[in-house]
Amino acid sequence: MRDLDLQLVTELMKNSRRSDRELAKALGVSQPTVGRLISRLQKDGVIKEFTVVPDFRKLGFDLMAIILFKLKTISRVELQELHRAARELDNQEHRPYLLVMDGIGLGNQVVVISFHKDYSDYCDYMKSVREAAGSRMKAYMNAEDVESFLVDLNHNGHYQPMTLSRMAAHLQTRTGNKKD
Protein backbone atom coordinates (compact mmCIF):
# COMPACT_ATOMS: atom_id res chain seq x y z
CA MET A 1 0.00 0.00 0.00
CA ARG A 2 1.32 3.43 -0.91
CA ASP A 3 2.02 5.96 1.83
CA LEU A 4 -0.70 8.31 0.58
CA ASP A 5 -3.26 5.49 0.59
CA LEU A 6 -2.30 4.58 4.15
CA GLN A 7 -2.43 8.23 5.25
CA LEU A 8 -5.93 8.57 3.78
CA VAL A 9 -7.14 5.38 5.46
CA THR A 10 -5.78 6.55 8.82
CA GLU A 11 -7.47 9.93 8.44
CA LEU A 12 -10.77 8.20 7.64
CA MET A 13 -10.37 5.84 10.59
CA LYS A 14 -10.00 8.85 12.87
CA ASN A 15 -13.14 10.45 11.46
CA SER A 16 -14.92 9.11 8.37
CA ARG A 17 -17.36 12.04 8.36
CA ARG A 18 -14.72 14.48 7.17
CA SER A 19 -15.29 16.04 3.78
CA ASP A 20 -13.01 15.39 0.82
CA ARG A 21 -11.93 19.01 1.17
CA GLU A 22 -10.85 18.51 4.81
CA LEU A 23 -9.09 15.27 3.94
CA ALA A 24 -7.28 16.92 1.02
CA LYS A 25 -6.02 19.67 3.32
CA ALA A 26 -4.83 17.14 5.92
CA LEU A 27 -3.00 15.10 3.26
CA GLY A 28 -1.67 18.01 1.22
CA VAL A 29 -3.33 16.89 -2.03
CA SER A 30 -6.24 18.10 -4.16
CA GLN A 31 -9.88 17.34 -3.39
CA PRO A 32 -10.34 15.38 -6.67
CA THR A 33 -7.29 13.27 -5.75
CA VAL A 34 -8.95 12.34 -2.46
CA GLY A 35 -12.16 11.36 -4.28
CA ARG A 36 -10.22 9.17 -6.73
CA LEU A 37 -8.21 7.55 -3.91
CA ILE A 38 -11.35 6.76 -1.89
CA SER A 39 -13.05 5.24 -4.93
CA ARG A 40 -10.01 3.09 -5.71
CA LEU A 41 -9.60 1.97 -2.10
CA GLN A 42 -13.28 0.99 -1.98
CA LYS A 43 -12.99 -0.88 -5.28
CA ASP A 44 -9.86 -2.68 -4.04
CA GLY A 45 -11.64 -3.67 -0.81
CA VAL A 46 -9.30 -1.70 1.46
CA ILE A 47 -12.24 0.44 2.61
CA LYS A 48 -15.12 -1.92 3.36
CA GLU A 49 -17.61 0.57 4.84
CA PHE A 50 -18.00 3.96 6.43
CA THR A 51 -19.45 3.56 9.88
CA VAL A 52 -19.38 4.68 13.50
CA VAL A 53 -18.12 2.91 16.59
CA PRO A 54 -20.92 3.47 19.10
CA ASP A 55 -20.87 3.28 22.86
CA PHE A 56 -22.48 -0.15 23.09
CA ARG A 57 -23.60 0.55 26.67
CA LYS A 58 -25.74 3.41 25.43
CA LEU A 59 -27.31 1.02 22.93
CA GLY A 60 -28.47 -1.20 25.79
CA PHE A 61 -25.66 -3.76 25.98
CA ASP A 62 -24.06 -4.50 29.35
CA LEU A 63 -21.86 -7.42 28.26
CA MET A 64 -19.43 -8.16 25.49
CA ALA A 65 -18.58 -11.83 25.05
CA ILE A 66 -15.49 -13.23 23.38
CA ILE A 67 -16.47 -16.78 22.50
CA LEU A 68 -14.01 -19.43 21.34
CA PHE A 69 -15.01 -22.57 19.44
CA LYS A 70 -12.98 -25.72 19.06
CA LEU A 71 -13.72 -27.47 15.77
CA LYS A 72 -13.35 -31.13 15.00
CA THR A 73 -10.69 -31.91 12.41
CA ILE A 74 -12.42 -31.00 9.16
CA SER A 75 -11.50 -30.49 5.53
CA ARG A 76 -11.56 -27.17 3.68
CA VAL A 77 -14.81 -28.23 1.98
CA GLU A 78 -16.36 -29.01 5.38
CA LEU A 79 -15.15 -25.65 6.67
CA GLN A 80 -16.90 -23.94 3.76
CA GLU A 81 -20.05 -25.91 4.60
CA LEU A 82 -19.75 -24.76 8.23
CA HIS A 83 -19.50 -21.15 7.04
CA ARG A 84 -22.60 -21.63 4.89
CA ALA A 85 -24.57 -23.19 7.75
CA ALA A 86 -23.50 -20.40 10.13
CA ARG A 87 -24.55 -17.70 7.64
CA GLU A 88 -27.90 -19.43 7.11
CA LEU A 89 -28.46 -19.63 10.87
CA ASP A 90 -27.51 -15.98 11.26
CA ASN A 91 -29.90 -14.93 8.51
CA GLN A 92 -32.71 -16.66 10.40
CA GLU A 93 -31.87 -15.38 13.88
CA HIS A 94 -29.86 -12.16 13.38
CA ARG A 95 -27.41 -12.83 16.18
CA PRO A 96 -25.85 -9.86 18.04
CA TYR A 97 -22.22 -10.30 17.00
CA LEU A 98 -19.57 -7.89 15.88
CA LEU A 99 -17.11 -10.44 14.52
CA VAL A 100 -16.94 -14.13 13.55
CA MET A 101 -13.54 -15.27 12.28
CA ASP A 102 -11.52 -18.42 11.75
CA GLY A 103 -8.17 -18.51 13.49
CA ILE A 104 -5.95 -20.53 15.77
CA GLY A 105 -5.00 -20.25 19.40
CA LEU A 106 -5.65 -21.81 22.78
CA GLY A 107 -6.76 -24.94 20.94
CA ASN A 108 -9.65 -23.10 19.26
CA GLN A 109 -10.35 -22.32 15.62
CA VAL A 110 -13.23 -19.80 15.66
CA VAL A 111 -13.72 -16.58 17.63
CA VAL A 112 -16.96 -14.64 18.00
CA ILE A 113 -17.37 -11.24 19.63
CA SER A 114 -20.99 -10.60 20.59
CA PHE A 115 -22.96 -8.11 22.67
CA HIS A 116 -25.71 -8.83 25.19
CA LYS A 117 -28.12 -6.70 27.21
CA ASP A 118 -27.44 -8.72 30.38
CA TYR A 119 -26.17 -12.06 31.66
CA SER A 120 -29.54 -13.74 31.09
CA ASP A 121 -29.49 -12.64 27.45
CA TYR A 122 -25.93 -13.98 27.13
CA CYS A 123 -27.03 -17.33 28.64
CA ASP A 124 -29.93 -17.55 26.17
CA TYR A 125 -27.53 -16.78 23.33
CA MET A 126 -25.06 -19.45 24.46
CA LYS A 127 -27.89 -21.96 24.80
CA SER A 128 -28.90 -21.32 21.19
CA VAL A 129 -25.25 -21.56 20.08
CA ARG A 130 -24.85 -24.89 21.87
CA GLU A 131 -28.12 -26.16 20.41
CA ALA A 132 -26.92 -25.21 16.92
CA ALA A 133 -23.61 -26.94 17.64
CA GLY A 134 -25.51 -29.99 18.87
CA SER A 135 -27.73 -30.24 15.83
CA ARG A 136 -26.98 -28.45 12.55
CA MET A 137 -23.25 -28.10 13.16
CA LYS A 138 -22.75 -31.35 15.04
CA ALA A 139 -20.47 -32.70 12.32
CA TYR A 140 -18.07 -29.81 12.86
CA MET A 141 -18.00 -29.16 16.59
CA ASN A 142 -19.00 -30.47 19.99
CA ALA A 143 -21.45 -28.34 21.96
CA GLU A 144 -19.13 -28.63 24.98
CA ASP A 145 -16.14 -27.20 23.09
CA VAL A 146 -17.21 -23.59 23.52
CA GLU A 147 -15.47 -21.16 25.90
CA SER A 148 -16.24 -17.54 26.73
CA PHE A 149 -14.65 -14.49 28.25
CA LEU A 150 -17.17 -11.85 29.39
CA VAL A 151 -16.50 -8.12 29.57
CA ASP A 152 -18.77 -5.99 31.77
CA LEU A 153 -19.24 -2.84 29.69
CA ASN A 154 -20.42 -0.92 32.74
CA HIS A 155 -17.25 -1.58 34.73
CA ASN A 156 -15.13 1.51 35.30
CA GLY A 157 -11.82 -0.35 35.07
CA HIS A 158 -11.58 -0.42 31.27
CA TYR A 159 -8.06 0.24 30.12
CA GLN A 160 -8.92 1.37 26.61
CA PRO A 161 -12.30 1.27 24.88
CA MET A 162 -12.52 -0.07 21.33
CA THR A 163 -11.83 2.65 18.77
CA LEU A 164 -10.44 2.79 15.28
CA SER A 165 -8.65 6.08 15.92
CA ARG A 166 -6.13 4.25 18.14
CA MET A 167 -5.36 1.89 15.25
CA ALA A 168 -5.13 4.91 12.95
CA ALA A 169 -2.52 6.44 15.27
CA HIS A 170 -0.52 3.22 15.07
CA LEU A 171 -0.78 3.13 11.27
CA GLN A 172 0.46 6.70 11.10
CA THR A 173 3.75 5.55 12.60
CA ARG A 174 4.19 3.31 9.54
CA THR A 175 4.00 6.28 7.22
CA GLY A 176 6.15 8.56 9.34
CA ASN A 177 3.21 10.97 9.47
CA LYS A 178 2.60 11.89 13.11
CA LYS A 179 -0.15 14.49 12.57
CA ASP A 180 -3.24 14.43 14.83
Helices and strands as residue ranges (DSSP letters): H 3-14, H 20-27, H 31-43, G 56-59, E 63-71, H 76-93, E 97-105, E 108-116, H 119-134, E 141-152, H 165-175
